[in-house]
């Protein structure tokens, strides 16, 4: 009977080791996929920066029109958010994640035509993010 018990324990140990190796393989794969996505995002950011020239020329021609600057700023904000997202993919840190969220909220608040209530919600959301960053973040990494 002892032999059966030992073989059961041995079998469990082997299965646990295999499961741990499988988990490690998945973790490695997810890291590689993150790097691939970061590279794709970086390429998109470079292309977006290069393509800012046309909206800039359009802004120069229509700068006296209402909303011309905001239209151009929307393009710039999109790129800034992309850069912050790229940083988040490269270094997944809590403060980087909060920066991305703040830029997204700020973009919504500045660029979009929002109501006073939506602006209030945006301000409350940014305030909460600042409080979380200031008082609740101990470790700087997401892991």
Long-range contacts (C-beta under 8 A, 24 or more apart in sequence): 34-89, 37-89, 38-86, 38-89, 38-90, 41-82, 41-85, 41-86, 41-89, 42-86, 44-82, 45-79, 45-82, 45-83, 45-86, 48-75, 48-78, 48-79, 48-82, 49-79, 52-76, 52-79, 70-110, 70-111, 73-110, 73-111, 74-107, 74-111, 77-103, 77-106, 77-107, 77-110, 77-111, 78-107, 81-107, 92-141, 92-142, 92-143, 93-140, 93-141, 93-142, 94-133, 94-137, 94-139, 94-140, 94-141, 94-142, 95-133, 95-137, 95-140, 97-142, 98-129, 98-132, 98-133, 98-137, 101-125, 101-129, 102-126, 102-129, 105-129
